[in-house]
Amino acid sequence: MSERIWDILLSKSQVAANKASLKVKSSKSQLDIDIARGARLDNLIEEYHSQLLLIQKRPQSTQQVQAIRSFISQVHQLKSKNIDQIDSSKKALSEAREKLSRVEKERLKFNSLLDIQRDGKRELKLKSEEKHFNEQATVQFNLKNK
């Protein structure tokens, strides 16, 4: 009966470990997406900064310069939000990894307890068989010596 309990607890902890593992994977994917987005924003800033430098060399391009500066400013705001999102994604990933670690420890504990339970049953069975064989040997010895 108690082996059944350990099996159930082990099964539940395995389900929890699988969920935690999926959470780690999704958090890692989100972090990768956020980092890639940040790299694209950096490239966009560099590209428009280069365009700004080229346009500033022309005297009649004040309106274009202002538009590009405004755009670069908006991209910088997005980059700032992206940095916050990356920090948030890193925190979520760290928390997911910690939870996975806790759940895995619990799963291993239940697995160990189940193994101990099974080993104990096996040992009792072996002792019982040994006792039975000894009794049989004693009976045969006694029959032989009568």
C-alpha positions in Angstrom: 0.0 0.0 0.0 2.7 2.5 0.9 4.6 1.7 -2.3 1.5 2.9 -4.1 1.6 6.2 -2.2 5.2 6.7 -3.2 4.3 5.9 -6.8 1.6 8.5 -6.8 3.8 11.1 -5.2 6.6 10.3 -7.6 4.2 10.6 -10.5 2.9 14.0 -9.3 6.4 15.2 -8.8 7.3 14.1 -12.3 4.4 16.0 -13.7 5.5 19.1 -11.7 9.0 18.6 -13.0 7.8 18.5 -16.6 5.8 21.7 -16.1 8.7 23.4 -14.5 11.0 22.3 -17.3 8.5 23.7 -19.9 8.4 27.0 -18.0 12.2 27.1 -18.1 12.2 26.5 -21.8 9.5 29.1 -22.5 11.3 31.7 -20.3 14.6 31.0 -22.1 12.8 31.4 -25.5 11.3 34.7 -24.3 14.7 35.9 -23.1 16.2 35.0 -26.5 13.4 36.9 -28.3 14.0 39.9 -26.1 17.8 39.9 -26.7 17.3 39.5 -30.5 14.8 42.4 -30.4 17.4 44.5 -28.6 20.0 43.7 -31.2 17.6 44.7 -34.0 16.9 48.0 -32.2 20.7 48.6 -31.8 21.1 48.0 -35.5 18.3 50.3 -36.3 19.8 53.1 -34.1 23.2 52.7 -35.8 21.6 52.7 -39.2 19.6 55.9 -38.6 22.4 57.5 -36.8 24.6 57.0 -39.9 21.8 58.4 -42.1 21.5 61.4 -39.8 25.2 62.1 -40.2 24.9 62.0 -44.0 21.9 64.2 -44.1 23.3 66.8 -41.7 26.1 67.5 -44.3 23.4 68.9 -46.6 22.3 72.4 -45.8 18.6 72.1 -46.9 17.7 69.0 -44.9 16.6 70.5 -41.5 13.2 68.8 -41.7 14.7 65.4 -42.5 17.3 65.8 -39.7 14.5 66.6 -37.2 12.4 63.6 -38.4 15.4 61.2 -38.1 16.3 62.6 -34.6 12.7 62.1 -33.5 12.7 58.5 -34.8 16.1 57.8 -33.1 14.7 59.1 -29.9 11.6 56.9 -30.2 13.8 53.8 -30.9 15.9 54.7 -27.8 12.7 54.7 -25.8 11.9 51.2 -27.2 15.4 50.1 -26.4 15.0 51.3 -22.8 11.7 49.3 -22.6 13.5 46.3 -24.2 16.2 46.5 -21.5 13.5 46.4 -18.8 11.9 43.4 -20.6 15.2 41.6 -20.8 15.8 42.1 -17.0 12.2 40.9 -16.4 12.8 37.8 -18.7 16.1 37.1 -16.9 14.3 37.2 -13.5 11.5 34.9 -14.8 14.1 32.5 -16.2 16.0 32.5 -12.9 12.8 31.8 -10.9 11.8 29.1 -13.3 15.2 27.4 -12.9 15.0 27.6 -9.1 11.5 26.0 -9.1 12.7 23.3 -11.5 15.6 22.6 -9.1 13.3 22.4 -6.1 10.8 20.1 -8.0 13.7 17.9 -9.2 15.0 17.5 -5.7 11.6 16.5 -4.5 11.2 14.1 -7.4 14.5 12.5 -6.5 13.6 12.3 -2.9 10.3 10.4 -3.7 12.2 8.2 -6.1 14.7 7.4 -3.3 12.0 6.7 -0.8 10.3 4.4 -3.3 13.6 2.6 -4.0 14.1 2.2 -0.2 10.5 0.8 0.1 11.1 -1.7 -2.7 14.5 -2.7 -1.3 12.9 -3.3 2.1 10.2 -5.5 0.6 12.8 -7.4 -1.4 14.8 -7.9 1.7 11.8 -9.1 3.7 10.9 -11.5 0.9 14.5 -12.9 0.8 14.5 -13.4 4.5 11.2 -15.1 4.4 12.4 -17.4 1.6 15.6 -18.1 3.5 13.6 -18.9 6.6 11.4 -21.2 4.5 14.4 -23.0 3.0 15.9 -23.4 6.4 12.7 -24.9 7.8 12.5 -27.2 4.8 16.2 -28.2 5.3 15.5 -28.8 9.0 12.4 -31.0 8.2 14.4 -33.0 5.6 17.3 -33.4 8.0 15.0 -34.6 10.8 13.2 -37.0 8.4 16.5 -38.4 7.2 17.8 -38.9 10.8 14.7 -40.8 12.1 
